[in-house]
């Protein structure tokens, strides 16, 4: 357990950020899973595209990963 005030704050801030990142990544995974599902419409793919762009912009995932996932979703939707 930290003794210094700034170290205590860092522990709290890290926990808050970890919880926020975990929730955002979990939500993103759910959206992607729905877009990959059999019979998912264009709306699901579009929603996933928007969510991926937002996640990349906020730094939850790397922009190249977002681009790769968007490409694969579009490829599956058109197949």
DODOKE-13157 format. One record per residue: residue in three letters; residue number from 1; x, y, z of N, C-alpha, C in turn. Coordinates in Angstrom, 1 decimal. Example, Ala and Ser with C-alpha at 12.3 -4.5 7.8 and 13.67 -1.06 7.14 Angstrom:
DODOKE-13157
+------+-----+--------+---------+--------+---------+----------+--------+--------+---------+--------+
: type : seq : n.east : n.north :   n.up : ca.east : ca.north :  ca.up : c.east : c.north :   c.up :
+------+-----+--------+---------+--------+---------+----------+--------+--------+---------+--------+
:  ALA :   1 :   13.2 :    -5.7 :    7.8 :    12.3 :     -4.5 :    7.8 :   13.2 :    -3.3 :    7.8 :
:  SER :   2 :   12.8 :    -2.2 :    7.1 :    13.7 :     -1.1 :    7.1 :   12.9 :     0.0 :    7.9 :
+------+-----+--------+---------+--------+---------+----------+--------+--------+---------+--------+
//
This chain:
DODOKE-13157
+------+-----+--------+---------+--------+---------+----------+--------+--------+---------+--------+
: type : seq : n.east : n.north :   n.up : ca.east : ca.north :  ca.up : c.east : c.north :   c.up :
+------+-----+--------+---------+--------+---------+----------+--------+--------+---------+--------+
:  UNK :   1 :    0.8 :    -1.2 :    0.0 :     0.0 :      0.0 :    0.0 :    0.9 :     1.2 :    0.0 :
:  UNK :   2 :    0.6 :     2.2 :   -0.9 :     1.5 :      3.4 :   -1.0 :    1.3 :     4.3 :    0.2 :
:  UNK :   3 :    2.3 :     5.0 :    0.6 :     2.3 :      5.9 :    1.7 :    2.3 :     7.4 :    1.2 :
:  UNK :   4 :    2.8 :     7.6 :    0.1 :     2.9 :      9.0 :   -0.5 :    1.5 :     9.3 :   -1.1 :
:  UNK :   5 :    1.1 :    10.6 :   -0.9 :    -0.2 :     11.0 :   -1.4 :   -0.4 :    10.9 :   -2.9 :
:  UNK :   6 :    0.6 :    11.2 :   -3.6 :     0.5 :     11.1 :   -5.1 :    0.4 :     9.7 :   -5.5 :
:  UNK :   7 :    1.1 :     8.8 :   -4.8 :     1.1 :      7.4 :   -5.1 :   -0.3 :     6.8 :   -4.8 :
:  UNK :   8 :   -0.9 :     7.3 :   -3.8 :    -2.3 :      6.8 :   -3.4 :   -3.3 :     7.2 :   -4.5 :
:  UNK :   9 :   -3.1 :     8.5 :   -5.0 :    -3.9 :      9.0 :   -6.1 :   -3.7 :     8.2 :   -7.3 :
:  UNK :  10 :   -2.5 :     7.8 :   -7.6 :    -2.2 :      7.0 :   -8.9 :   -3.0 :     5.7 :   -8.8 :
:  UNK :  11 :   -3.0 :     5.1 :   -7.6 :    -3.7 :      3.8 :   -7.5 :   -5.1 :     3.9 :   -7.8 :
:  UNK :  12 :   -5.8 :     5.0 :   -7.2 :    -7.2 :      5.2 :   -7.5 :   -7.5 :     5.5 :   -8.9 :
:  UNK :  13 :   -6.7 :     6.4 :   -9.5 :    -6.9 :      6.8 :  -10.9 :   -6.7 :     5.6 :  -11.8 :
:  UNK :  14 :   -5.7 :     4.8 :  -11.5 :    -5.5 :      3.6 :  -12.4 :   -6.6 :     2.6 :  -12.3 :
:  UNK :  15 :   -7.2 :     2.4 :  -11.1 :    -8.4 :      1.6 :  -11.0 :   -9.6 :     2.1 :  -11.8 :
:  UNK :  16 :   -9.8 :     3.4 :  -11.7 :   -10.9 :      4.0 :  -12.4 :  -10.7 :     3.8 :  -13.9 :
:  UNK :  17 :   -9.5 :     4.0 :  -14.4 :    -9.2 :      3.9 :  -15.8 :   -9.3 :     2.4 :  -16.3 :
:  UNK :  18 :   -8.8 :     1.5 :  -15.5 :    -8.9 :      0.1 :  -15.8 :  -10.4 :    -0.3 :  -15.9 :
:  UNK :  19 :  -11.2 :     0.1 :  -15.0 :   -12.6 :     -0.3 :  -15.0 :  -13.3 :     0.3 :  -16.3 :
:  UNK :  20 :  -13.0 :     1.6 :  -16.6 :   -13.6 :      2.2 :  -17.8 :  -13.1 :     1.5 :  -19.0 :
:  UNK :  21 :  -11.8 :     1.2 :  -19.1 :   -11.3 :      0.5 :  -20.3 :  -11.9 :    -0.9 :  -20.5 :
:  UNK :  22 :  -12.0 :    -1.6 :  -19.4 :   -12.5 :     -2.9 :  -19.4 :  -14.0 :    -2.9 :  -19.9 :
:  UNK :  23 :  -14.8 :    -2.0 :  -19.4 :   -16.2 :     -1.9 :  -19.8 :  -16.3 :    -1.5 :  -21.3 :
:  UNK :  24 :  -15.4 :    -0.6 :  -21.7 :   -15.5 :     -0.2 :  -23.1 :  -15.1 :    -1.3 :  -24.1 :
:  UNK :  25 :  -14.0 :    -2.1 :  -23.7 :   -13.6 :     -3.2 :  -24.5 :  -14.6 :    -4.3 :  -24.5 :
:  UNK :  26 :  -15.3 :    -4.5 :  -23.4 :   -16.3 :     -5.6 :  -23.3 :  -17.5 :    -5.2 :  -24.2 :
:  UNK :  27 :  -17.9 :    -3.9 :  -24.2 :   -19.0 :     -3.5 :  -25.1 :  -18.6 :    -3.6 :  -26.5 :
:  UNK :  28 :  -17.4 :    -3.3 :  -26.8 :   -16.9 :     -3.4 :  -28.2 :  -16.9 :    -4.8 :  -28.7 :
:  UNK :  29 :  -16.5 :    -5.7 :  -27.9 :   -16.5 :     -7.2 :  -28.2 :  -17.9 :    -7.6 :  -28.5 :
:  UNK :  30 :  -18.9 :    -7.2 :  -27.7 :   -20.3 :     -7.6 :  -27.9 :  -20.8 :    -7.0 :  -29.2 :
:  UNK :  31 :  -20.5 :    -5.8 :  -29.6 :   -20.9 :     -5.2 :  -30.8 :  -20.3 :    -5.9 :  -32.0 :
:  UNK :  32 :  -19.0 :    -6.3 :  -31.9 :   -18.4 :     -7.0 :  -33.0 :  -19.0 :    -8.4 :  -33.2 :
:  UNK :  33 :  -19.3 :    -9.1 :  -32.0 :   -19.9 :    -10.4 :  -32.1 :  -21.3 :   -10.3 :  -32.8 :
:  UNK :  34 :  -22.0 :    -9.3 :  -32.5 :   -23.3 :     -9.2 :  -33.1 :  -23.2 :    -8.9 :  -34.6 :
:  UNK :  35 :  -22.2 :    -8.2 :  -35.0 :   -21.9 :     -7.9 :  -36.5 :  -21.5 :    -9.1 :  -37.2 :
:  UNK :  36 :  -20.8 :   -10.0 :  -36.5 :   -20.3 :    -11.3 :  -37.1 :  -21.3 :   -12.3 :  -37.2 :
:  UNK :  37 :  -22.4 :   -12.2 :  -36.4 :   -23.4 :    -13.2 :  -36.3 :  -24.1 :   -13.5 :  -37.7 :
:  UNK :  38 :  -24.5 :   -14.7 :  -37.8 :   -25.2 :    -15.1 :  -39.1 :  -26.4 :   -14.3 :  -39.3 :
:  UNK :  39 :  -26.6 :   -13.7 :  -40.5 :   -27.8 :    -13.0 :  -40.8 :  -27.7 :   -11.5 :  -40.2 :
:  UNK :  40 :  -26.6 :   -11.1 :  -39.7 :   -26.5 :     -9.7 :  -39.3 :  -26.6 :    -8.8 :  -40.5 :
:  UNK :  41 :  -27.4 :    -7.8 :  -40.3 :   -27.6 :     -6.8 :  -41.4 :  -26.5 :    -5.8 :  -41.5 :
:  UNK :  42 :  -26.7 :    -4.9 :  -42.5 :   -25.8 :     -3.8 :  -42.7 :  -25.8 :    -2.9 :  -41.5 :
:  UNK :  43 :  -26.9 :    -2.8 :  -40.8 :   -26.9 :     -1.9 :  -39.7 :  -25.9 :    -2.3 :  -38.6 :
:  UNK :  44 :  -25.8 :    -3.6 :  -38.4 :   -24.9 :     -4.1 :  -37.3 :  -23.5 :    -3.9 :  -37.7 :
:  UNK :  45 :  -23.2 :    -4.0 :  -39.0 :   -21.8 :     -3.7 :  -39.5 :  -21.5 :    -2.3 :  -39.3 :
:  UNK :  46 :  -22.5 :    -1.4 :  -39.7 :   -22.2 :      0.0 :  -39.6 :  -22.0 :     0.4 :  -38.1 :
:  UNK :  47 :  -22.8 :    -0.1 :  -37.2 :   -22.7 :      0.2 :  -35.8 :  -21.3 :    -0.3 :  -35.3 :
:  UNK :  48 :  -20.8 :    -1.4 :  -35.8 :   -19.5 :     -1.9 :  -35.4 :  -18.4 :    -1.0 :  -35.9 :
:  UNK :  49 :  -18.6 :    -0.5 :  -37.2 :   -17.6 :      0.4 :  -37.7 :  -17.5 :     1.7 :  -36.9 :
:  UNK :  50 :  -18.6 :     2.2 :  -36.5 :   -18.6 :      3.4 :  -35.7 :  -18.0 :     3.2 :  -34.3 :
:  UNK :  51 :  -18.3 :     2.1 :  -33.7 :   -17.8 :      1.7 :  -32.4 :  -16.3 :     1.5 :  -32.5 :
:  UNK :  52 :  -15.8 :     0.9 :  -33.6 :   -14.4 :      0.7 :  -33.7 :  -13.6 :     2.0 :  -33.9 :
:  UNK :  53 :  -14.2 :     2.9 :  -34.7 :   -13.6 :      4.2 :  -34.9 :  -13.5 :     4.9 :  -33.6 :
:  UNK :  54 :  -14.5 :     4.9 :  -32.8 :   -14.6 :      5.6 :  -31.5 :  -13.5 :     5.0 :  -30.6 :
:  UNK :  55 :  -13.4 :     3.7 :  -30.6 :   -12.5 :      3.0 :  -29.7 :  -11.1 :     3.3 :  -30.0 :
:  UNK :  56 :  -10.8 :     3.4 :  -31.3 :    -9.4 :      3.8 :  -31.8 :   -9.1 :     5.2 :  -31.4 :
:  UNK :  57 :  -10.1 :     6.1 :  -31.6 :    -9.9 :      7.5 :  -31.3 :   -9.7 :     7.7 :  -29.8 :
:  UNK :  58 :  -10.3 :     7.0 :  -29.0 :   -10.2 :      7.1 :  -27.5 :   -9.0 :     6.3 :  -27.0 :
:  UNK :  59 :   -8.4 :     5.5 :  -27.8 :    -7.2 :      4.8 :  -27.4 :   -7.4 :     3.4 :  -26.8 :
:  UNK :  60 :   -8.6 :     2.9 :  -26.9 :    -8.9 :      1.6 :  -26.3 :   -8.2 :     0.5 :  -27.1 :
:  UNK :  61 :   -8.2 :     0.7 :  -28.5 :    -7.5 :     -0.2 :  -29.4 :   -6.7 :     0.6 :  -30.3 :
:  UNK :  62 :   -5.7 :     0.0 :  -31.0 :    -4.8 :      0.7 :  -31.9 :   -5.6 :     0.9 :  -33.2 :
:  UNK :  63 :   -5.3 :     2.0 :  -33.9 :    -6.0 :      2.4 :  -35.1 :   -5.9 :     1.3 :  -36.2 :
:  UNK :  64 :   -4.7 :     0.6 :  -36.3 :    -4.5 :     -0.4 :  -37.3 :   -5.4 :    -1.6 :  -36.9 :
:  UNK :  65 :   -5.6 :    -1.9 :  -35.7 :    -6.5 :     -3.0 :  -35.3 :   -7.9 :    -2.7 :  -35.7 :
:  UNK :  66 :   -8.3 :    -1.5 :  -35.5 :    -9.7 :     -1.0 :  -35.8 :   -9.9 :    -1.2 :  -37.3 :
:  UNK :  67 :   -8.9 :    -0.8 :  -38.1 :    -9.0 :     -0.9 :  -39.6 :   -9.0 :    -2.3 :  -40.0 :
:  UNK :  68 :   -8.3 :    -3.2 :  -39.4 :    -8.3 :     -4.6 :  -39.7 :   -9.6 :    -5.2 :  -39.4 :
:  UNK :  69 :  -10.1 :    -4.9 :  -38.2 :   -11.4 :     -5.5 :  -37.9 :  -12.6 :    -5.0 :  -38.8 :
:  UNK :  70 :  -12.5 :    -3.7 :  -39.1 :   -13.5 :     -3.2 :  -40.0 :  -13.5 :    -3.8 :  -41.4 :
:  UNK :  71 :  -12.3 :    -4.1 :  -41.9 :   -12.1 :     -4.7 :  -43.2 :  -12.6 :    -6.1 :  -43.1 :
:  UNK :  72 :  -12.4 :    -6.9 :  -42.1 :   -12.8 :     -8.2 :  -42.0 :  -14.3 :    -8.3 :  -41.9 :
:  UNK :  73 :  -14.9 :    -7.4 :  -41.1 :   -16.4 :     -7.3 :  -41.0 :  -17.0 :    -7.0 :  -42.3 :
:  UNK :  74 :  -16.5 :    -6.1 :  -43.1 :   -17.0 :     -5.8 :  -44.4 :  -16.9 :    -6.9 :  -45.3 :
:  UNK :  75 :  -15.8 :    -7.6 :  -45.3 :   -15.5 :     -8.8 :  -46.1 :  -16.5 :    -9.9 :  -45.8 :
:  UNK :  76 :  -16.8 :   -10.1 :  -44.5 :   -17.8 :    -11.2 :  -44.1 :  -19.2 :   -10.8 :  -44.5 :
:  UNK :  77 :  -19.5 :    -9.5 :  -44.4 :   -20.8 :     -9.0 :  -44.7 :  -21.1 :    -9.1 :  -46.2 :
:  UNK :  78 :  -20.1 :    -9.0 :  -47.1 :   -20.3 :     -9.0 :  -48.5 :  -20.2 :   -10.4 :  -49.0 :
:  UNK :  79 :  -19.7 :   -11.4 :  -48.2 :   -19.6 :    -12.8 :  -48.7 :  -20.9 :   -13.5 :  -48.7 :
+------+-----+--------+---------+--------+---------+----------+--------+--------+---------+--------+
//
